[in-house]
Amino acid sequence: MTTYSVAVVAACPFPQPRGTPIRIFRMAESLAARGHRVEVITYHLGQKLGDVSFPISRIPNIPTYGRLRPGPSYQKLLLVDPVLAIKILSVLRRRRFDLIHAHHYEGLLASLPAARLLGLPVVFDVHTLLRSELPHYSLGLPRTTLHWIGQILDRWLPPLADHIVAVTDAIRGRLIGEMGMNPEKITTVYTAAELEHFTPSDGIGADAAARTLIYTGTLESYQRIDLMLRALRRVVDQRPDVRLKIVSDSSLEPYADLIQQLQLSPHLELLPDHYFQLPQNLHTALIALSPRVVCDGLPAKILNYMATGRAIVAFAGSAEILEHERTGLVIPNDDVEAFAAAILRLLADPQRARELGRNARLQVEEFFVWEAAVQRLEQIYETVLRRRTG
């Protein structure tokens, strides 16, 4: 097997217990385990790690920037990412690399100067499309303007890479069908599940667990927490004993008025999002929720839910890898009544909930493993480098 020297660019806090940083970490870890030389170049922010199988190079500390949440900001775009670009060039000049594997649009932008100066190919890992996600961030511009900017960037930036890795077939299909990109230069590599970390559990027979719902992840507006809360109101109208655990480092303050209006405070519990405690938290609930209705990528929460054997109720927009009535219940987007009805159905039938959870776990064990994902990456690297030398 040919081994490669790969500079992995993570334009985000790293590591961090959410989808993008976890994908980057596990990819790097799995590549290193197969003998490749991997170095991650990233921000000054991130959780402390013990021994890892690859070096991490960080930009100098920027005292005025401590944002851990996803999404862009002007300071990030105008200061942090340019500093990252300088760091990438510095690392690549000191050590020889075969290629750059850049994650997210900002990672691609930060990588291009060094790639062009040093003649290195770039593999671009697309986790989402900007035209659908950018309007959800507060950048002081109208949503329509942000959508337009995102659409331009979606068309302009990905073709600058030598090859594109899409995290879902939906992203790949849109880049080909709507953006007119060459299908031979785009490969889908799904994020794999954390099978060893998110172990399954049948310990949901306890009364408290059997009436507990759970949501994990950020509380940004694109997650449609408002729809989940409205569905919860309909659930507790029929099942007043039900509660919802929200595991997140985000604040519920943006939803305070809605929570008060719906009189949901007694039914909500907010817990800190700690990566190593997440499996334990998931094991305390019967049903896991994904209320997002627009999602080009693959929500990490879905894989986590599946790996722990939770029954899942999700809107179709975030359920690409779920099969309705086999690995979860997939609800038409924005149908709050149907979402609530699905929850009530599983609360009334815990055996069916456990069956869905077992099926979900089996699916990730068969299809969503890092070894298969990394083997696809190796094929991409080989193709990119052969194309360059050819």
NUTIKOL-328226 format. One line per field, with one value per residue (C-alpha): x, y, z; residue number from 1. Coordinates in nm, 2 decimals, decimal comma. Example, Ala and Ser with C-alpha at 12.3 -4.5 7.8 and 13.67 -1.06 7.14 Angstrom:
<sites>
c1: 1,23_1,37
c2: -0,45_-0,11
c3: 0,78_0,71
pos: 1_2
</sites>
This chain:
<sites>
c1: 0,00_0,13_0,15_0,11_0,22_-0,10_-0,14_-0,49_-0,63_-0,90_-1,04_-1,22_-1,16_-0,99_-1,08_-1,43_-1,73_-1,93_-1,96_-1,68_-1,40_-1,49_-1,48_-1,14_-1,00_-1,12_-1,01_-0,66_-0,64_-0,75_-0,51_-0,22_-0,33_-0,28_0,07_0,02_0,21_-0,06_-0,03_-0,33_-0,29_-0,56_-0,67_-0,54_-0,86_-0,96_-1,01_-0,70_-0,59_-0,38_-0,15_-0,26_-0,11_-0,05_0,11_-0,11_0,03_-0,17_-0,17_-0,05_-0,29_-0,53_-0,66_-0,96_-1,09_-1,24_-1,55_-1,62_-1,96_-1,98_-2,02_-1,83_-1,76_-1,58_-1,29_-1,26_-1,26_-1,04_-0,79_-0,80_-0,82_-0,54_-0,32_-0,41_-0,30_0,04_0,07_-0,01_0,26_0,51_0,45_0,45_0,78_0,95_0,83_0,75_0,39_0,22_-0,11_-0,34_-0,67_-0,87_-1,20_-1,47_-1,47_-1,25_-1,00_-0,99_-0,94_-0,66_-0,49_-0,49_-0,20_0,04_-0,09_-0,03_0,31_0,44_0,26_0,06_-0,27_-0,57_-0,85_-1,15_-1,38_-1,73_-1,93_-2,22_-2,32_-2,31_-2,62_-2,84_-2,64_-2,49_-2,83_-2,87_-2,57_-2,58_-2,34_-2,54_-2,67_-3,02_-3,08_-3,14_-2,80_-2,63_-2,81_-2,68_-2,33_-2,34_-2,46_-2,17_-1,92_-2,07_-2,01_-1,67_-1,47_-1,50_-1,37_-1,04_-0,96_-0,81_-1,08_-1,39_-1,50_-1,87_-2,00_-2,33_-2,47_-2,71_-2,41_-2,25_-2,57_-2,62_-2,26_-2,31_-2,67_-2,69_-2,33_-2,23_-1,92_-1,74_-1,88_-1,53_-1,39_-1,64_-1,65_-1,89_-1,72_-1,97_-1,86_-1,83_-1,98_-1,79_-1,86_-1,62_-1,72_-2,10_-2,18_-2,54_-2,74_-3,07_-3,09_-3,40_-3,65_-3,63_-3,94_-3,75_-3,57_-3,89_-4,04_-3,73_-3,65_-3,31_-3,16_-2,78_-2,58_-2,59_-2,90_-2,84_-3,15_-3,09_-3,14_-3,51_-3,53_-3,85_-4,02_-3,90_-4,04_-4,37_-4,39_-4,29_-4,59_-4,82_-4,65_-4,69_-5,05_-5,11_-4,81_-4,74_-4,47_-4,24_-3,93_-3,67_-3,30_-3,11_-2,74_-2,56_-2,31_-2,54_-2,78_-3,15_-3,20_-3,30_-3,59_-3,69_-4,00_-4,12_-4,05_-4,25_-4,53_-4,56_-4,51_-4,24_-3,99_-4,09_-4,03_-3,68_-3,34_-3,03_-2,70_-2,35_-2,22_-1,91_-1,79_-1,70_-2,03_-2,25_-2,30_-2,41_-2,66_-2,79_-2,85_-3,08_-3,34_-3,58_-3,61_-3,36_-3,47_-3,34_-3,57_-3,35_-3,53_-3,25_-2,92_-2,68_-2,44_-2,47_-2,55_-2,31_-2,60_-2,78_-2,47_-2,44_-2,80_-2,77_-2,45_-2,60_-2,91_-3,16_-3,50_-3,48_-3,76_-3,62_-3,75_-3,66_-3,42_-3,17_-3,24_-3,06_-2,92_-3,23_-3,48_-3,84_-3,99_-3,66_-3,39_-3,60_-3,92_-3,87_-4,13_-4,21_-4,04_-4,21_-4,50_-4,50_-4,82_-4,67_-4,34_-4,53_-4,74_-4,43_-4,29_-4,61_-4,63_-4,28_-4,35_-4,65_-4,45_-4,10_-4,04_-4,08_-3,85_-3,58_-3,63_-3,56_-3,26_-3,11_-3,16_-2,99_-2,69_-2,66_-2,67_-2,38_-2,18_-2,22_-2,18_-2,04_-1,69_-1,38_-1,17_-1,40_-1,40_-1,02_-0,98_-1,18_-0,96_-0,66_-0,81_-0,88_-0,52_-0,38_-0,60_-0,52_-0,14_-0,14_-0,34_-0,09_0,22_0,04
c2: 0,00_0,34_0,58_0,96_1,27_1,47_1,82_1,83_2,18_2,24_2,59_2,55_2,48_2,14_1,91_2,00_1,78_1,85_1,72_1,89_1,86_1,50_1,41_1,57_1,41_1,06_1,09_1,20_0,93_0,65_0,77_0,76_0,42_0,30_0,43_0,77_1,07_1,32_1,67_1,88_2,26_2,44_2,73_2,81_2,68_2,33_2,08_1,93_1,60_1,32_1,12_1,13_0,95_1,27_1,61_1,93_2,26_2,56_2,93_3,17_3,26_3,54_3,67_3,85_3,54_3,26_3,16_2,78_2,79_2,70_2,95_3,26_3,59_3,90_3,86_3,50_3,58_3,89_3,79_3,42_3,26_3,48_3,38_3,02_3,07_3,20_2,90_2,65_2,80_2,79_2,43_2,32_2,49_2,32_1,96_1,78_1,69_1,51_1,70_1,92_1,79_2,11_2,10_2,35_2,66_2,85_2,57_2,57_2,95_2,93_2,65_2,79_3,04_2,77_2,52_2,75_2,87_2,52_2,33_2,10_1,94_2,02_1,78_1,98_1,83_1,98_1,95_2,17_2,42_2,79_2,90_2,70_2,76_3,10_3,29_3,14_3,34_3,69_3,89_4,21_4,14_4,04_3,67_3,71_3,87_3,60_3,33_3,51_3,53_3,16_3,06_3,25_3,09_2,74_2,78_2,96_2,79_2,41_2,39_2,55_2,22_1,92_1,69_1,74_1,51_1,54_1,42_1,31_1,21_1,51_1,75_1,56_1,57_1,94_2,02_1,82_1,90_2,26_2,38_2,19_2,03_1,73_1,41_1,25_1,51_1,46_1,16_1,09_0,98_0,95_1,03_0,71_0,64_0,64_0,28_0,22_0,55_0,54_0,19_0,07_0,02_-0,16_0,01_0,21_0,00_0,24_0,46_0,78_0,68_0,54_0,89_1,09_1,25_1,38_1,63_1,69_1,96_2,33_2,55_2,77_2,87_2,63_2,34_2,44_2,41_2,61_2,32_2,07_2,28_2,32_1,94_1,89_2,10_1,87_1,56_1,69_1,78_1,40_1,28_1,54_1,31_1,35_1,56_1,66_1,67_1,92_1,84_2,15_2,42_2,68_2,90_2,85_3,23_3,28_3,05_3,19_3,37_3,06_2,83_3,06_3,09_2,71_2,66_2,41_2,50_2,20_1,96_2,08_1,99_2,16_1,96_2,06_1,91_1,70_1,45_1,18_1,20_1,21_0,83_0,81_1,10_0,93_0,61_0,78_0,85_0,64_0,87_1,10_1,40_1,57_1,87_2,02_2,05_2,17_1,99_1,93_1,75_1,46_1,57_1,40_1,37_1,12_0,89_0,93_0,84_0,54_0,41_0,42_0,24_0,52_0,53_0,84_1,08_1,32_1,56_1,44_1,72_1,58_1,21_1,11_0,79_0,69_0,44_0,52_0,25_0,05_0,27_0,56_0,75_1,01_1,30_1,54_1,87_2,13_1,89_1,95_1,75_1,44_1,49_1,49_1,20_0,99_1,06_0,97_0,65_0,54_0,64_0,41_0,13_0,10_-0,24_-0,08_0,20_-0,05_-0,24_0,08_0,15_-0,20_-0,17_0,17_0,03_-0,26_-0,02_0,19_-0,12_-0,24_0,08_0,37_0,25_0,46_0,19_0,20_0,58_0,60_0,34_0,57_0,86_0,66_0,60_0,97_1,07_0,82_0,95_1,32_1,26_1,04_1,31_1,57_1,37_1,27
c3: 0,00_-0,09_0,20_0,18_0,37_0,43_0,56_0,71_0,75_1,01_1,00_1,33_1,70_1,71_1,86_1,97_2,04_1,72_1,37_1,17_1,43_1,51_1,14_1,10_1,41_1,32_0,96_1,07_1,33_1,09_0,82_1,07_1,19_0,83_0,81_0,65_0,79_0,90_1,05_1,14_1,10_1,29_1,52_1,86_2,02_2,11_2,39_2,55_2,43_2,57_2,34_1,97_1,67_1,47_1,54_1,56_1,46_1,59_1,50_1,76_2,04_1,94_2,27_2,12_1,95_2,16_1,96_1,98_1,80_1,44_1,16_1,03_1,19_1,05_1,29_1,19_0,82_0,84_1,11_1,22_0,87_0,73_1,02_0,95_0,59_0,70_0,94_0,66_0,44_0,73_0,81_0,44_0,38_0,67_0,59_0,27_0,21_-0,09_-0,07_0,14_0,27_0,36_0,55_0,50_0,27_0,51_0,52_0,14_0,12_0,38_0,20_-0,16_-0,12_0,01_-0,25_-0,54_-0,41_-0,34_-0,62_-0,40_-0,49_-0,26_-0,17_-0,04_0,21_0,17_0,49_0,39_0,12_0,20_0,02_0,26_0,58_0,56_0,60_0,95_1,09_1,22_0,99_0,97_0,62_0,50_0,47_0,09_0,05_0,25_0,04_-0,28_-0,14_-0,04_-0,39_-0,56_-0,32_-0,38_-0,75_-0,74_-0,46_-0,49_-0,85_-0,73_-0,55_-0,74_-0,60_-0,38_-0,10_-0,02_0,31_0,16_-0,18_-0,15_-0,16_-0,44_-0,64_-0,60_-0,69_-1,01_-1,10_-0,99_-1,00_-1,32_-1,17_-1,31_-1,15_-1,18_-0,95_-0,66_-0,43_-0,14_0,18_0,46_0,81_1,01_1,35_1,67_1,73_2,02_2,20_2,14_2,25_2,24_2,56_2,63_2,97_2,89_3,09_3,38_3,42_3,39_3,07_2,91_2,93_2,84_2,50_2,41_2,17_2,13_1,95_1,89_1,92_1,61_1,43_1,14_1,38_1,41_1,79_1,76_1,58_1,83_2,12_1,95_1,90_2,26_2,37_2,18_2,34_2,70_2,64_2,62_2,83_3,11_3,25_2,95_2,96_2,70_2,78_2,57_2,57_2,44_2,52_2,35_2,55_2,55_2,58_2,22_2,28_2,63_2,50_2,31_2,61_2,84_2,59_2,56_2,93_2,88_3,15_3,38_3,09_2,99_3,12_2,98_3,02_2,92_2,60_2,70_2,44_2,69_2,88_2,57_2,54_2,90_2,85_2,54_2,73_2,97_2,69_2,49_2,19_2,02_1,81_1,50_1,41_1,14_0,81_0,57_0,59_0,30_0,53_0,76_1,12_1,37_1,61_1,38_1,37_1,75_1,80_1,57_1,73_2,08_1,96_2,02_1,85_1,62_1,52_1,25_0,99_0,64_0,58_0,82_0,77_0,45_0,60_0,79_0,65_0,76_0,99_0,99_1,15_1,26_1,19_0,92_0,92_0,64_0,69_0,92_1,01_1,38_1,44_1,27_1,46_1,79_1,69_1,61_1,95_2,12_1,92_2,04_2,40_2,39_2,24_2,40_2,24_1,89_1,99_2,10_1,77_1,57_1,78_1,73_1,35_1,35_1,53_1,29_1,00_1,13_1,21_0,85_0,65_0,86_0,96_0,94_0,77_0,47_0,46_0,48_0,20_-0,02_0,08_-0,02_-0,36_-0,40_-0,30_-0,55_-0,83_-0,75_-0,74_-1,05_-1,23_-1,12_-1,23_-1,55
pos: 1_2_3_4_5_6_7_8_9_10_11_12_13_14_15_16_17_18_19_20_21_22_23_24_25_26_27_28_29_30_31_32_33_34_35_36_37_38_39_40_41_42_43_44_45_46_47_48_49_50_51_52_53_54_55_56_57_58_59_60_61_62_63_64_65_66_67_68_69_70_71_72_73_74_75_76_77_78_79_80_81_82_83_84_85_86_87_88_89_90_91_92_93_94_95_96_97_98_99_100_101_102_103_104_105_106_107_108_109_110_111_112_113_114_115_116_117_118_119_120_121_122_123_124_125_126_127_128_129_130_131_132_133_134_135_136_137_138_139_140_141_142_143_144_145_146_147_148_149_150_151_152_153_154_155_156_157_158_159_160_161_162_163_164_165_166_167_168_169_170_171_172_173_174_175_176_177_178_179_180_181_182_183_184_185_186_187_188_189_190_191_192_193_194_195_196_197_198_199_200_201_202_203_204_205_206_207_208_209_210_211_212_213_214_215_216_217_218_219_220_221_222_223_224_225_226_227_228_229_230_231_232_233_234_235_236_237_238_239_240_241_242_243_244_245_246_247_248_249_250_251_252_253_254_255_256_257_258_259_260_261_262_263_264_265_266_267_268_269_270_271_272_273_274_275_276_277_278_279_280_281_282_283_284_285_286_287_288_289_290_291_292_293_294_295_296_297_298_299_300_301_302_303_304_305_306_307_308_309_310_311_312_313_314_315_316_317_318_319_320_321_322_323_324_325_326_327_328_329_330_331_332_333_334_335_336_337_338_339_340_341_342_343_344_345_346_347_348_349_350_351_352_353_354_355_356_357_358_359_360_361_362_363_364_365_366_367_368_369_370_371_372_373_374_375_376_377_378_379_380_381_382_383_384_385_386_387_388_389_390
</sites>
